[in-house]
Amino acid sequence: MGESISIVGGGIGGLSTACYLADAGADVTVLEQHDTLGGVAGTAEMEGFRFDTGPSWYLMPEVFERFFDHFGRSVDDAYTLERLDPSYRIFWKDGDRMDVPADPEALAPKLEAYEAGAADAFHRYLDHAEEVYDLAMERFIYPGRSSLRDWLSLDVLRSVRALPLLRSMDAHVQGYVEHPKLRQLLEYKLVFLGGSPYNTPALYTLMSHVDFNQGVYHPHGGMQALVDALAELAEDLGATLETDAPVEGLDARGTGVQVHANGHTHRADRVVANAAPAHVERTLLPPAQRDHDDAYWDGRTYGPSAYLLYLGVEGPVDPLLHHSLVLPPDWDPHFEAVFDTPGWPTDPAYYLHVPSQTDPTFAPDGHHSVFVLVPIAPGLRDGSARRAWMRERVLEDLATHVVDLRDRIVTERDACVSDFAEHFGQPQGNALGLAHTLWQTGPLRPSHRADNAPGLYYVGADTQPGVGLPMCLLSGEHVADRIVGDAA
Ligand SMILES: Cc1cc2nc3c(=O)[nH]c(=O)nc-3n(C[C@H](O)[C@H](O)[C@H](O)COP(=O)(O)OP(=O)(O)OC[C@H]3O[C@@H](n4cnc5c(N)ncnc54)[C@H](O)[C@@H]3O)c2cc1C
């Protein structure tokens, strides 16, 4: 296509866009403000320990295969992928625990112990989740259909009993199982989308197909292996990747877009912003070129932020698995503290990533790399006293219910709301982007093309299709298609 394209940000969406546009013949430059690529898909090295600082669940492997396949490559060329079995372990704070096996057939009988008929209900639930997944991927997500008319077409409404998919996920799940622990099992994946079972539509039942049928994978070397593979591919295709290159302003008056970066100004035919649209509008664009005012962005529902603790630990950390969840039997107070009445959770539900349980490259011999993630409300004040309180709270909780790490921590670091705000420009310091509520789903998310700034496009978690590594890869494909179409 021969156009010059600047991409603001080298997250997964920015790198994916770079690959597609460079492949289409554009002159592509990625400008990343930090000294590393990958955005929130980061890695930290501390005293011989390695941590995936952001995403750690490699889900929907077919999306990654499809991506590399487009460029004549395969995931196997890029990194080694291992399916985890069990996929993860749940610890309930009443002493109960459940391993979720890779084979859903092996999970079903376990559910019967909680509720008579649950095995059969699980099968019916999962069949429906698969039906919704297939339809959503084929009709909307892969082709990048973004108009409301497509989503509301009659055959779609008929084919998956669509109207019930607009009620809440919790209401949907209760149509199959009633036991609170089984509901948690089917619903917790919504946190990955930045939502709760009460504000996320049942359409996202498709996440259960992703979770139980498709399974959970680990790329050897962690998410850095994915980021490295994307960067290498982009460069092979001819893109230029610049780090330490903060973009300070954009101006779409005249032909092309003026890009102010690193104290210099250059003109690009088009610009793709991988930074959050709210951040771009508020800090990079002249007011007249914004599509929305502050009230609009303040009124959005953002996904949770997180209190994150990265620990290098000496000695065994059993019974933690590669992925573990620690849940209070009643998790409603925690969701209320995230979405309804923002506050620090006193009885937290949290996630632990211990990749060194399966991948020895993450920690020195006899040690483990442990990452704790507590979802918290965006916008909370996270001064050192608050962080210290949360650290004590979570380590004490872990010691009471799973394993005591307190005397064996050899290195540590944390991250929280202000780090997401300052480091990545995430509105209110949220971690995941715009939540997938009903009014922020599909065509109701920010679109790929700005209205008032000609030549400016958006890619990444805050746009369509949404949050998560696979969705951001697809977002790059869709925005590139749009640009190639606009340039024709
Ligand atoms: C803690 C955490 C855990 C997660 N867990 C999972 C998981 O297990 N599995 C999963 O699939 N997903 C997970 N996610 C979600 C997933 O990581 C994100 O949806 C995805 O990585 C976001 O990618 P993105 O393309 O939106 O770009 P981002 O990662 O948001 O990157 C945007 C980039 O733009 C750069 N930038 C911003 N402003 C400028 C500027 N002015 N100039 C230059 N550069 C700029 C930033 O520095 C950044 O590198 C998780 C996210 C977080 C935070």
PDBQT file of the ligand as one rigid body, heavy atoms in Angstrom, charges set to zero:
ROOT
HETATM    1  C1  LIG A 501      -2.190  -7.844  35.442  1.00  0.00    +0.000 C 
HETATM    2  C2  LIG A 501      -2.801  -8.304  34.147  1.00  0.00    +0.000 A 
HETATM    3  C3  LIG A 501      -3.091  -9.639  33.957  1.00  0.00    +0.000 A 
HETATM    4  C4  LIG A 501      -3.640 -10.069  32.741  1.00  0.00    +0.000 A 
HETATM    5  N1  LIG A 501      -3.845 -11.405  32.541  1.00  0.00    +0.000 NA
HETATM    6  C5  LIG A 501      -4.172 -11.845  31.307  1.00  0.00    +0.000 A 
HETATM    7  C6  LIG A 501      -4.083 -13.221  30.996  1.00  0.00    +0.000 A 
HETATM    8  O1  LIG A 501      -3.718 -14.027  31.857  1.00  0.00    +0.000 OA
HETATM    9  N2  LIG A 501      -4.383 -13.628  29.722  1.00  0.00    +0.000 N 
HETATM   10  C7  LIG A 501      -4.749 -12.732  28.733  1.00  0.00    +0.000 A 
HETATM   11  O2  LIG A 501      -4.997 -13.132  27.592  1.00  0.00    +0.000 OA
HETATM   12  N3  LIG A 501      -4.820 -11.400  29.008  1.00  0.00    +0.000 NA
HETATM   13  C8  LIG A 501      -4.523 -10.944  30.261  1.00  0.00    +0.000 A 
HETATM   14  N4  LIG A 501      -4.496  -9.608  30.526  1.00  0.00    +0.000 N 
HETATM   15  C9  LIG A 501      -4.990  -8.678  29.494  1.00  0.00    +0.000 C 
HETATM   16  C10 LIG A 501      -3.959  -8.473  28.388  1.00  0.00    +0.000 C 
HETATM   17  O3  LIG A 501      -2.669  -8.482  28.913  1.00  0.00    +0.000 OA
HETATM   18  C11 LIG A 501      -4.221  -7.137  27.725  1.00  0.00    +0.000 C 
HETATM   19  O4  LIG A 501      -5.576  -7.090  27.267  1.00  0.00    +0.000 OA
HETATM   20  C12 LIG A 501      -3.318  -6.862  26.532  1.00  0.00    +0.000 C 
HETATM   21  O5  LIG A 501      -1.977  -7.236  26.768  1.00  0.00    +0.000 OA
HETATM   22  C13 LIG A 501      -3.400  -5.373  26.207  1.00  0.00    +0.000 C 
HETATM   23  O6  LIG A 501      -2.684  -5.114  25.027  1.00  0.00    +0.000 OA
HETATM   24  P1  LIG A 501      -2.864  -3.767  24.233  1.00  0.00    +0.000 P 
HETATM   25  O7  LIG A 501      -2.643  -4.049  22.796  1.00  0.00    +0.000 OA
HETATM   26  O8  LIG A 501      -4.170  -3.114  24.583  1.00  0.00    +0.000 OA
HETATM   27  O9  LIG A 501      -1.660  -2.858  24.684  1.00  0.00    +0.000 OA
HETATM   28  P2  LIG A 501      -1.028  -2.394  26.077  1.00  0.00    +0.000 P 
HETATM   29  O10 LIG A 501      -0.425  -3.554  26.746  1.00  0.00    +0.000 OA
HETATM   30  O11 LIG A 501      -1.996  -1.556  26.828  1.00  0.00    +0.000 OA
HETATM   31  O12 LIG A 501       0.160  -1.507  25.542  1.00  0.00    +0.000 OA
HETATM   32  C14 LIG A 501       0.001  -0.176  25.112  1.00  0.00    +0.000 C 
HETATM   33  C15 LIG A 501       1.406   0.347  24.891  1.00  0.00    +0.000 C 
HETATM   34  O13 LIG A 501       1.312   1.720  24.505  1.00  0.00    +0.000 OA
HETATM   35  C16 LIG A 501       2.424   2.384  25.089  1.00  0.00    +0.000 C 
HETATM   36  N5  LIG A 501       2.130   3.816  25.116  1.00  0.00    +0.000 N 
HETATM   37  C17 LIG A 501       1.137   4.449  25.783  1.00  0.00    +0.000 A 
HETATM   38  N6  LIG A 501       1.216   5.769  25.572  1.00  0.00    +0.000 NA
HETATM   39  C18 LIG A 501       2.276   5.975  24.749  1.00  0.00    +0.000 A 
HETATM   40  C19 LIG A 501       2.862   7.130  24.175  1.00  0.00    +0.000 A 
HETATM   41  N7  LIG A 501       2.357   8.366  24.402  1.00  0.00    +0.000 N 
HETATM   42  N8  LIG A 501       3.953   6.983  23.373  1.00  0.00    +0.000 NA
HETATM   43  C20 LIG A 501       4.471   5.752  23.112  1.00  0.00    +0.000 A 
HETATM   44  N9  LIG A 501       3.956   4.628  23.662  1.00  0.00    +0.000 NA
HETATM   45  C21 LIG A 501       2.866   4.740  24.458  1.00  0.00    +0.000 A 
HETATM   46  C22 LIG A 501       2.520   1.776  26.472  1.00  0.00    +0.000 C 
HETATM   47  O14 LIG A 501       3.775   2.001  27.076  1.00  0.00    +0.000 OA
HETATM   48  C23 LIG A 501       2.277   0.316  26.147  1.00  0.00    +0.000 C 
HETATM   49  O15 LIG A 501       3.481  -0.360  25.869  1.00  0.00    +0.000 OA
HETATM   50  C24 LIG A 501      -3.939  -9.143  31.720  1.00  0.00    +0.000 A 
HETATM   51  C25 LIG A 501      -3.648  -7.776  31.913  1.00  0.00    +0.000 A 
HETATM   52  C26 LIG A 501      -3.089  -7.374  33.116  1.00  0.00    +0.000 A 
HETATM   53  C27 LIG A 501      -2.764  -5.919  33.311  1.00  0.00    +0.000 C 
ENDROOT
TORSDOF 0
